[in-house]
Amino acid sequence: MASEDDEEKSGYTADAQPDPTQAQPDPTSADATHAEPTVPAVDPKIAAAVAAAEAAGPQSGEPVRIDSWIWAVRLVKTRSLGAAACKGGHVRVNGHNVKPAHSLRIGDEVRVRQENRERIVIVKRLIRKRVGAPVAVQCYVDNSPPPPPREAVAPAGIRDRGTGRPTKRDRREMERLRGLMGGPKHPDGR
């Protein structure tokens, strides 16, 4: 059993209260042994969804099809649209057009052309099952250029309700405003 003299020398008391007269180590200092690195806060729901996606994902060495992956990470709405995009030449992996059954690897650059935009992503994680949007964005690095701004001008050719069927002259005027005809066909403007 320790005596009171030993307790005073060591700074330890039986009731485990620190002595306020002695200097305490600074918890913010670099030599603090109990300081742990800070981990960014992660939403528990997202963490659970990521764990479920990884569990349902391919085992090490198993391939993942490109059409399945672009569907799973929500770059296309359906897997069949992903396959059609591959067949149509709208999907490129590392600069090469690919078929829907092409095997994807981590680190591949995937380019998907959709409407008037090209999405450029780098594969971080391989998954097979479709996941929610917060989990999907953790499976790739998006290097896409920003989407083009939407036109602030109202679309040409919108008619008032109840005006009836457009005449031939009205129809030609709407087509000219939309740019479908490309101008008059006769040199004198007829």
Sequence and secondary structure as in RCSB ss.txt:
>XXXX:A:sequence
MASEDDEEKSGYTADAQPDPTQAQPDPTSADATHAEPTVPAVDPKIAAAVAAAEAAGPQSGEPVRIDSWIWAVRL
VKTRSLGAAACKGGHVRVNGHNVKPAHSLRIGDEVRVRQENRERIVIVKRLIRKRVGAPVAVQCYVDNSPPPPPR
EAVAPAGIRDRGTGRPTKRDRREMERLRGLMGGPKHPDGR
>XXXX:A:secstr
   HHHHHHHT  TT    TTS    TTSTT SS         HHHHHHHHHHHHHS  TT  EEHHHHHHHTTS
SSSHHHHHHHHHTT EEETTEE  TT EE TT EEEEEETTEEEEEEE     S   HHHHGGGEEE        
  S  TT   TTS S  HHHHHHHHHHHTSS S SSTT  
